[in-house]
Amino acid sequence: TVESKDQLTIEPHPDEVDDVCWVTKQKLLAMFDDKSLLFSPWFRIIAHRWMLSKDGWWDDLAATMTTHRHCDYATIHEFDPPAEHMGGQGAATALFSPITPTQNAVAKQGAYGKIKTHTESKLSQLARLDEVCSAATLLYIQPLKSNLHHAHIKSTFNKDDLAFCDEILCKVSRSFAAVIRQLPPTLLVDVLIFYLVLRALDTIEDDMTAFPDNKTKIDHLLSFHKTALMDPTWSMDGVGEGHEKLLLQQFPKCHSVYAALSQQSRRVIADISHRMATGMAEFVGKDLGQGTLDITQYNRYCHFVAGLVGEGLSRLFAVSGLESPSMAKELHLSDQMGLFLQKTNIIRDYLEDYVDGRAFWPQSVWNKYSTSGDLGYFANQSDPLAQTKSLHCLNELVTDALSLVPDCLAYLAKLRCTEVFRFCAIPQVMAIATLDKCFNNPNVFTGVVKIRKGLSCQLILHTNDAQGVHAAFRHFANSIASKINPNDPNADATLKACDAILEITAEQHSRATKQKRTGLLMGTAAAAAAVAATSSRSSSKNLIPSLALSATAFIGSFWVTHTFQRLVVKGSSSGSLYSPVLRPAAKLMTECQNGDGALEQAQ
């Protein structure tokens, strides 16, 4: 080391180094974000992994220069260059990153489809008879009703162009297609086009290889609301992959439908598109290989790509007349709805995003747990310490997402249209189920975890009102709480977040329990009435056998009712959402009272 930089004379070889300057740690980080500056890819990786990481070379400079504390002469570190430096103009696959190609790899952008998906075996899924029944019910008996062929829609929009929009929607997002189609006719197409417009914008942002430089991509993003939404002939080729690429190529068909929307709806869609593109452009120039910098930047990114979607939807609900005009002013709650969904996706997609070179887990969180100073540290699940640290990091992010639930439930409570409620509630219920699946789950770091399709169908069927939504949130909050490790540094915070959800859902839970008990008592009374009727109709010859049979039926009915009540209380206290044990009794009681076979929720 030297006391002053003036004591050094630096004469770099002009073929190797363009320029030299003295920088602070923060200045170097800012220079990395400046894409006009060209750094060696190896220097970037070494700097982020060892030099600039927490307790790294820079933070411990005296020990770095005067001791062997940071010297490692035994380990050979293998890593891939950034995507832009790979062979084949960035198209070559990574050598050391844990990528497992699949048949679906070409259908989506980036690392989607190239990472292992953790699913339960078919036998395990089929063994869950209640979920199998839900899937069959949703597919064949009680599917979500589509309003796409309503007379109002047919008379307003071009048939062929609308058919393309509906078809491409199913291709780029099957999960959203079903809930969008069940919206009222006066709102359905507005939301459908809103989604496709934002999906097109997102495709431009996500493509890491189509543009010669970041400035070109930023220019396309910032002009999107003028080009794509004002020019009926605008399209884009060579951007995105699979169905997203087709969406951009055939965008004039989307514009045709967009142009037929009301002026108010077009204004909302254009405004949100512009503001979202501005936010996306802000992050295009940032090096996200190691995630966002901190929680503030993490929240800011989620606001731009999802919170604004929530605001736009609230405004569309209001201008449609289906919801109160005041919904357009619920900016905070709308933002929280979007953040809850986006944070859930970011948590689940850890490995995909890391492999893709655009990660979003905040460094201020994961640096507390990564001993190597690299976000990829958590993928090494063969190391017991790394596995423990990775779960602590994961659980902190899940807890952060759970803190948004009270605002999400508050937003849903303000909705008055049943179809709008279902449209908003179903993704939220799926998100809390996904967080439950991710919580304390090491599979997050070796692939993508997803909830069972049968469970998804079950949740869709029961997400009809506040009672069903609260039951689901209550169940998954209980499930997460039951998996908390007392040695986890986030245990108290996670338990507090779960308790907040349980407190909010307590009233609906109590009401549901009372309704079920009332129904059971009515079933017992009906059995007693049957005894009396049988006795009065019996002749003296058959009196004793009839009374014996009726008494047996009465006692059996009382036993079933009493046992069912005990199971309901037991299942409720343990957080059981839909207990298979209770289903036959629930179905029997419902059929006796209503004359149909509708299944009740057990919670």
C-alpha positions in Angstrom: 0.0 0.0 0.0 1.0 3.6 -0.4 0.2 6.7 1.6 -0.9 8.7 -1.4 -1.9 8.0 -5.0 0.6 10.7 -6.1 3.4 8.2 -5.3 2.1 5.9 -8.1 2.9 6.2 -11.8 0.5 4.2 -13.9 1.3 3.5 -17.5 -1.2 1.0 -18.9 -0.8 -0.7 -22.2 -3.0 1.1 -24.7 -4.1 -2.2 -26.3 -5.4 -3.4 -23.0 -6.7 -0.4 -21.1 -8.5 2.6 -22.4 -8.5 4.8 -19.3 -7.7 4.9 -15.6 -9.2 6.9 -12.8 -9.4 6.8 -9.0 -12.8 6.0 -7.7 -14.7 5.4 -4.5 -16.7 2.2 -3.9 -20.0 4.0 -4.7 -18.4 5.7 -7.8 -17.4 2.3 -9.1 -20.9 0.9 -8.6 -22.3 3.8 -10.5 -19.8 3.3 -13.3 -20.9 -0.3 -13.6 -24.4 0.9 -14.2 -23.2 3.3 -17.0 -23.5 1.1 -20.1 -21.4 3.5 -22.2 -18.4 2.3 -20.2 -16.8 -1.0 -21.3 -15.4 -3.2 -18.4 -13.8 -6.6 -18.8 -16.5 -9.2 -18.0 -14.0 -10.9 -15.7 -13.4 -7.7 -13.7 -17.2 -7.2 -13.3 -17.6 -10.7 -11.9 -14.6 -10.6 -9.6 -15.6 -7.1 -8.4 -19.1 -8.1 -7.5 -18.3 -11.5 -6.1 -15.2 -10.6 -3.9 -14.1 -7.0 -4.0 -17.4 -5.1 -3.5 -19.4 -7.7 -1.5 -20.2 -7.3 2.1 -17.0 -7.7 4.2 -15.1 -8.2 0.9 -11.7 -6.9 -0.2 -12.7 -3.2 -0.2 -14.4 -3.2 3.2 -11.4 -5.0 4.7 -8.7 -3.3 2.7 -6.0 -3.3 5.3 -6.3 -7.0 5.9 -6.6 -7.6 2.2 -3.3 -5.8 1.5 -1.3 -6.9 4.6 -2.6 -10.4 5.5 -3.6 -13.7 3.8 -7.2 -13.5 5.2 -8.8 -13.2 1.8 -6.3 -15.5 0.0 -7.6 -18.8 -1.3 -5.0 -20.9 -3.0 -7.0 -24.2 -3.0 -10.4 -23.3 -4.7 -10.8 -23.2 -8.4 -13.7 -20.9 -9.2 -15.6 -21.6 -12.4 -18.1 -19.1 -13.7 -19.7 -18.0 -17.0 -19.2 -14.6 -18.6 -22.2 -12.3 -18.8 -24.7 -13.2 -21.6 -23.5 -10.4 -23.9 -20.0 -11.9 -23.9 -21.0 -15.5 -24.6 -20.3 -17.0 -28.0 -22.9 -17.0 -30.8 -23.8 -13.4 -30.1 -25.0 -14.3 -26.7 -26.9 -17.4 -27.9 -24.5 -19.9 -26.5 -25.6 -21.7 -23.4 -23.9 -21.3 -20.0 -21.4 -23.9 -19.1 -21.4 -23.8 -15.3 -24.9 -22.4 -14.5 -27.4 -25.0 -13.5 -29.5 -25.0 -16.7 -31.5 -28.0 -17.7 -33.0 -27.6 -21.2 -36.6 -28.9 -21.7 -38.8 -29.3 -24.7 -40.6 -26.0 -23.9 -37.5 -23.9 -23.8 -38.2 -22.2 -27.1 -41.8 -21.1 -26.2 -40.8 -18.5 -23.7 -38.1 -15.8 -23.2 -34.9 -16.1 -21.2 -34.4 -19.0 -18.8 -38.2 -19.8 -18.7 -38.6 -23.5 -19.4 -34.8 -24.2 -19.1 -35.0 -24.7 -15.3 -36.3 -27.8 -13.6 -39.8 -27.6 -12.4 -40.5 -29.3 -9.1 -43.9 -31.1 -9.2 -45.5 -33.8 -7.2 -45.9 -37.2 -8.8 -49.1 -38.0 -10.6 -49.9 -40.7 -8.0 -49.6 -38.2 -5.2 -51.9 -35.7 -7.0 -54.4 -38.4 -7.9 -54.5 -39.5 -4.2 -55.9 -36.1 -3.3 -59.5 -37.0 -4.3 -60.9 -33.6 -3.3 -58.6 -31.8 -5.7 -59.3 -34.4 -8.4 -63.0 -33.7 -7.9 -62.4 -29.9 -8.1 -60.5 -30.3 -11.3 -63.2 -32.4 -12.9 -65.9 -29.9 -11.7 -64.0 -26.9 -13.1 -63.3 -28.6 -16.4 -66.6 -30.3 -17.1 -69.4 -29.4 -14.6 -68.9 -25.8 -13.5 -66.3 -24.1 -15.7 -65.8 -20.4 -15.5 -68.4 -18.8 -17.8 -67.0 -16.9 -20.8 -68.7 -13.7 -21.8 -66.6 -13.2 -24.9 -69.5 -14.0 -27.2 -71.9 -11.5 -25.7 -73.9 -9.5 -28.2 -72.4 -6.2 -27.0 -68.9 -7.5 -27.7 -69.8 -9.0 -31.1 -71.4 -5.7 -32.2 -68.4 -3.5 -31.0 -65.2 -5.2 -32.1 -63.8 -6.8 -35.3 -64.5 -10.5 -35.0 -61.2 -11.8 -36.5 -59.0 -9.4 -34.6 -60.8 -10.1 -31.3 -60.4 -13.9 -32.0 -56.6 -13.4 -32.4 -56.4 -11.4 -29.2 -58.3 -14.1 -27.3 -56.2 -16.8 -28.8 -52.9 -15.1 -28.1 -54.0 -14.3 -24.6 -54.4 -18.0 -23.9 -50.9 -18.6 -25.3 -49.1 -16.0 -23.3 -51.1 -16.5 -20.1 -53.6 -19.3 -19.6 -54.0 -18.5 -16.0 -55.2 -14.9 -16.7 -57.3 -15.9 -19.7 -59.9 -17.7 -17.7 -60.5 -15.0 -15.1 -60.5 -12.3 -17.8 -63.2 -14.1 -19.9 -65.6 -14.3 -17.0 -65.6 -10.5 -16.6 -68.8 -8.6 -17.5 -69.1 -7.8 -21.3 -68.7 -4.0 -20.6 -65.3 -4.6 -19.1 -63.9 -7.8 -20.5 -62.3 -6.6 -23.7 -60.9 -3.5 -22.0 -59.0 -5.7 -19.5 -58.0 -8.2 -22.2 -56.4 -5.5 -24.4 -54.8 -3.8 -21.3 -53.1 -7.1 -20.5 -51.9 -7.7 -24.1 -50.5 -4.2 -24.4 -48.5 -4.5 -21.2 -47.4 -8.0 -22.2 -46.1 -6.6 -25.5 -44.2 -3.9 -23.5 -42.9 -6.5 -21.1 -41.6 -8.6 -24.0 -39.5 -5.6 -25.3 -38.1 -5.1 -21.8 -37.3 -8.7 -21.3 -35.4 -9.4 -24.5 -31.7 -9.2 -23.7 -30.3 -9.8 -27.2 -32.6 -8.2 -29.8 -31.3 -4.7 -29.5 -27.8 -3.5 -30.4 -27.5 -1.4 -27.2 -29.6 -0.3 -24.2 -30.2 3.1 -25.7 -32.1 1.5 -28.6 -34.2 -0.6 -26.2 -35.0 2.5 -24.0 -36.0 4.5 -27.1 -38.5 1.8 -28.0 -39.9 1.6 -24.5 -40.3 5.3 -24.1 -42.1 5.7 -27.5 -44.3 2.6 -27.1 -47.4 4.5 -26.0 -47.1 6.7 -29.2 -46.0 4.1 -31.7 -47.9 1.0 -30.7 -51.0 2.7 -29.5 -51.3 5.5 -32.1 -50.1 3.9 -35.3 -52.5 1.2 -36.5 -49.8 -0.4 -38.6 -47.1 -0.6 -36.0 -45.5 -4.0 -35.3 -42.1 -5.3 -34.2 -40.2 -8.3 -35.5 -37.2 -10.2 -34.1 -38.1 -9.3 -30.5 -39.2 -12.0 -28.0 -39.6 -15.7 -28.5 -42.5 -18.0 -29.2 -46.0 -16.5 -28.7 -44.7 -13.2 -27.3 -42.8 -12.7 -30.6 -46.0 -13.4 -32.5 -47.9 -10.9 -30.3 -45.5 -8.1 -31.4 -45.6 -9.3 -35.1 -49.4 -9.2 -35.2 -49.9 -6.2 -33.0 -52.0 -4.3 -35.5 -54.8 -6.8 -34.7 -54.6 -5.7 -31.0 -54.6 -2.1 -32.1 -57.8 -2.6 -34.0 -59.5 -3.8 -30.9 -57.9 -1.1 -28.7 -59.1 1.6 -31.1 -62.7 0.4 -30.6 -62.6 0.8 -26.8 -64.1 3.9 -25.1 -62.0 7.0 -25.0 -61.8 6.7 -21.2 -60.4 3.2 -21.4 -57.9 4.1 -24.1 -56.7 7.0 -21.9 -56.1 4.7 -18.9 -54.2 2.1 -21.0 -52.0 4.7 -22.7 -51.2 6.5 -19.4 -50.3 3.3 -17.6 -48.2 2.1 -20.6 -46.3 5.3 -20.7 -45.5 5.3 -17.0 -44.6 1.6 -16.9 -42.3 2.0 -19.9 -40.6 5.0 -18.1 -40.0 2.8 -15.1 -38.7 -0.1 -17.2 -36.3 2.2 -19.0 -34.9 3.3 -15.6 -34.0 -0.3 -14.9 -32.7 -1.3 -18.3 -29.4 0.4 -17.7 -28.9 -1.2 -14.3 -26.7 -4.2 -13.7 -29.2 -6.6 -12.2 -27.1 -9.7 -12.3 -26.9 -9.6 -8.5 -30.4 -8.3 -7.9 -31.7 -4.9 -6.9 -29.7 -2.8 -4.5 -32.1 -2.7 -1.6 -35.8 -3.0 -0.5 -36.5 0.6 -1.8 -35.3 -0.3 -5.3 -37.0 -3.7 -5.1 -40.3 -2.0 -4.2 -39.8 0.6 -6.9 -39.3 -2.0 -9.6 -42.4 -3.9 -8.4 -44.4 -0.7 -8.5 -43.5 0.0 -12.1 -44.1 -3.5 -13.5 -47.1 -4.5 -11.3 -48.3 -1.8 -9.0 -49.2 0.4 -12.0 -51.2 -2.6 -13.4 -53.2 -2.5 -10.2 -53.9 1.2 -10.6 -54.8 0.8 -14.2 -57.3 -2.0 -13.4 -58.9 0.0 -10.6 -59.4 2.9 -13.0 -60.9 0.6 -15.7 -63.3 -0.8 -13.1 -64.4 2.7 -12.2 -64.9 4.0 -15.8 -66.9 0.8 -16.6 -69.5 1.8 -14.0 -69.2 -1.7 -12.4 -67.3 -0.3 -9.4 -67.6 3.0 -7.5 -65.7 6.0 -9.1 -63.8 6.1 -5.8 -61.9 2.9 -6.8 -59.9 5.0 -9.3 -58.4 6.9 -6.3 -57.4 3.8 -4.3 -53.8 4.2 -5.5 -52.1 2.7 -2.4 -54.3 -0.4 -2.1 -54.1 -0.9 -5.9 -50.3 -0.7 -5.8 -50.1 -3.2 -2.9 -52.3 -5.7 -4.8 -49.8 -5.6 -7.7 -46.8 -5.8 -5.4 -48.1 -8.9 -3.7 -48.3 -10.7 -7.0 -45.0 -9.5 -8.3 -43.0 -10.2 -5.2 -44.5 -13.7 -5.1 -43.3 -14.3 -8.7 -39.8 -12.9 -7.9 -39.4 -15.1 -4.9 -40.5 -18.2 -6.8 -38.4 -17.4 -9.9 -35.0 -17.0 -8.0 -33.1 -19.5 -10.1 -34.7 -18.6 -13.5 -33.9 -14.9 -13.0 -30.4 -15.5 -11.7 -29.6 -17.7 -14.7 -31.1 -15.1 -17.0 -28.8 -12.4 -15.6 -31.6 -10.2 -14.4 -32.4 -11.0 -10.8 -34.5 -8.9 -8.4 -33.8 -10.3 -4.9 -32.6 -7.2 -3.0 -28.9 -7.2 -2.2 -29.5 -5.6 1.2 -31.4 -8.8 2.1 -29.5 -11.6 0.5 -26.0 -10.2 1.4 -26.8 -10.9 5.1 -26.9 -14.6 4.3 -24.5 -15.2 1.4 -21.0 -16.0 2.7 -19.6 -15.6 -0.8 -21.1 -12.3 -1.6 -22.8 -13.7 -4.6 -26.5 -14.3 -5.2 -25.8 -17.6 -6.8 -24.4 -18.9 -3.5 -27.8 -20.1 -2.5 -28.0 -22.5 -5.5 -25.3 -24.7 -3.9 -27.8 -26.8 -1.9 -25.2 -29.6 -1.4 -23.5 -27.3 1.2 -25.4 -27.6 4.5 -24.5 -24.0 5.5 -25.6 -22.6 2.2 -28.9 -24.5 2.5 -29.6 -23.1 5.9 -28.6 -19.5 4.9 -30.7 -19.8 1.7 -33.8 -20.7 3.7 -33.3 -17.8 6.1 -33.0 -15.4 3.1 -36.0 -16.9 1.4 -38.2 -16.7 4.5 -37.3 -13.1 5.0 -38.6 -12.2 1.5 -41.7 -14.3 2.0 -42.4 -12.4 5.3 -41.9 -9.1 3.4 -44.5 -10.2 0.9 -46.9 -11.4 3.6 -46.9 -7.9 5.1 -48.9 -6.8 2.0 -51.8 -9.1 2.7 -53.9 -6.8 5.0 -54.0 -4.1 2.3 -54.9 -6.7 -0.4 -57.8 -7.9 1.7 -58.9 -4.3 2.4 -58.9 -3.7 -1.4 -61.0 -6.8 -2.1 -63.5 -5.7 0.6 -64.2 -2.5 -1.4 -65.4 -4.4 -4.6 -69.1 -4.8 -5.2 -69.2 -6.6 -8.6 -69.0 -10.4 -8.2 -67.1 -11.0 -11.4 -64.6 -8.2 -10.7 -64.1 -9.6 -7.2 -63.3 -13.0 -8.6 -61.0 -11.5 -11.2 -59.0 -9.7 -8.5 -59.3 -12.4 -5.8 -58.3 -15.5 -7.7 -54.7 -14.3 -8.4 -54.3 -13.2 -4.8 -55.4 -16.6 -3.5 -53.0 -18.3 -5.9 -50.2 -16.0 -4.7 -50.7 -16.9 -1.0 -50.8 -20.6 -1.9 -47.5 -20.1 -3.8 -45.9 -18.3 -0.9 -46.9 -21.2 1.3 -45.3 -23.6 -1.2 -42.1 -21.6 -1.3 -41.7 -20.9 2.4 -38.8 -22.8 4.0 -38.6 -24.9 0.8 -35.0 -25.6 -0.5 -36.5 -26.6 -3.9 -36.8 -22.9 -4.7 -33.0 -22.8 -5.2 -32.8 -25.8 -7.5 -35.8 -25.2 -9.8 -39.2 -23.7 -10.0 -41.9 -24.7 -7.4 -45.5 -24.6 -8.4 -48.8 -25.4 -6.6 -50.7 -28.5 -7.7 -53.1 -28.0 -10.6 -55.8 -29.7 -8.5 -55.3 -27.2 -5.7 -55.5 -24.4 -8.2 -58.9 -25.7 -9.4 -60.1 -26.0 -5.9 -59.1 -22.5 -5.0 -60.8 -21.1 -8.2 -64.1 -22.9 -7.3 -64.1 -21.6 -3.8 -63.1 -18.0 -4.6 -66.5 -16.5 -4.9 -66.9 -14.2 -2.0 -65.1 -12.7 1.0 -65.8 -15.8 3.1 -64.0 -18.1 0.6 -61.1 -15.7 0.2 -60.6 -15.3 3.9 -60.8 -19.1 4.4 -58.0 -19.6 1.9 -55.8 -16.9 3.3 -56.4 -18.2 6.8 -55.5 -21.7 5.8 -52.2 -20.8 4.1 -51.3 -18.4 7.0 -51.7 -21.3 9.4 -49.7 -23.5 7.1 -46.8 -21.1 6.9 -46.9 -20.5 10.7 -46.7 -24.3 11.3 -43.5 -24.4 9.2 -41.6 -21.6 11.1 -38.2 -22.8 12.4 -37.6 -21.2 15.8 -33.9 -20.9 14.9 -34.8 -18.8 11.8 -33.8 -15.1 12.5 -37.1 -14.1 10.9 -39.3 -16.4 13.0 -40.9 -13.6 15.1 -41.5 -11.4 12.1 -43.1 -14.2 10.1 -45.3 -15.3 13.0 -46.4 -11.7 13.4 -47.3 -11.4 9.7 -49.3 -14.7 9.9 -51.1 -13.5 13.1 -52.1 -10.3 11.3 -53.8 -12.4 8.6 -55.5 -14.7 11.1 -56.8 -11.7 13.0 -58.3 -10.1 9.8 -59.9 -13.4 8.7 -61.2 -14.4 12.2 -64.6 -12.8 11.7 -65.4 -14.5 8.4 -64.1 -17.8 9.9 -66.4 -17.5 12.9 -69.3 -16.7 10.7 -68.6 -19.7 8.4 -68.3 -22.0 11.5 -71.7 -20.8 12.8 -73.4 -21.3 9.4 -72.1 -24.9 9.3 -73.3 -25.7 12.8 -76.7 -24.2 12.0 -76.9 -26.4 8.9 -75.9 -29.5 10.9 -78.6 -28.8 13.6 -81.1 -28.5 10.8 -80.1 -31.8 9.5 -80.5 -33.4 12.9 -84.0 -31.9 13.2 -84.9 -33.2 9.8 -83.9 -36.7 10.9 -86.0 -36.4 14.0 -89.0 -35.3 11.9 -88.5 -38.3 9.8 -88.7 -40.5 12.9 -92.0 -38.9 13.9 -93.5 -39.2 10.4 -92.5 -42.8 10.1 -94.0 -43.7 13.5 -97.3 -42.0 12.6 -97.6 -43.9 9.3 -96.7 -47.3 10.8 -99.5 -49.8 11.4 -99.6 -51.6 14.8 -98.2 -54.7 13.0 -95.1 -52.8 11.9 -94.9 -50.4 14.8 -92.0 -52.0 16.7 -89.8 -52.7 13.7 -90.4 -49.2 12.3 -89.7 -47.5 15.6 -86.5 -49.5 15.9 -85.4 -48.6 12.4 -86.3 -44.9 12.9 -84.5 -44.8 16.3 -81.4 -46.3 14.6 -81.6 -43.7 11.9 -82.0 -40.9 14.5 -79.0 -42.1 16.5 -76.9 -42.6 13.4 -77.8 -39.1 12.2 -77.0 -37.6 15.6 -73.6 -39.5 15.6 -72.7 -38.3 12.1 -73.7 -34.7 13.0 -71.9 -34.7 16.3 -68.8 -36.3 14.8 -68.9 -33.8 11.8 -69.1 -30.9 14.2 -66.1 -32.1 16.2 -64.1 -32.6 13.0 -65.0 -29.1 11.7 -63.8 -27.6 15.0 -60.7 -29.8 14.9 -60.0 -29.1 11.2 -60.5 -25.3 11.8 -58.1 -25.1 14.6 -55.4 -27.0 12.7 -55.8 -24.8 9.6 -57.4 -27.4 7.4 -58.9 -25.8 4.3 -60.9 -28.6 2.7 -60.7 -31.8 4.7 -61.3 -34.9 2.6 -62.6 -36.7 5.7 -65.4 -34.1 6.0 -66.5 -34.1 2.4 -68.8 -37.1 2.4 -70.7 -35.8 5.5 -70.7 -32.3 4.1 -72.1 -33.5 0.8 -74.7 -35.7 2.5 -76.0 -32.8 4.7 -76.1 -30.4 1.7 -78.0 -32.9 -0.5 -80.5 -33.5 2.3 -81.2 -29.8 2.8 -80.8 -28.4 -0.7 -81.6 -31.4 -2.9 -78.3 -30.9 -4.9 -74.8 -32.1 -4.7 -72.9 -28.9 -4.2 -69.9 -29.3 -2.0 -69.4 -27.1 1.0 -66.2 -25.7 2.2 -65.0 -27.3 5.4 -63.5 -24.0 6.6 
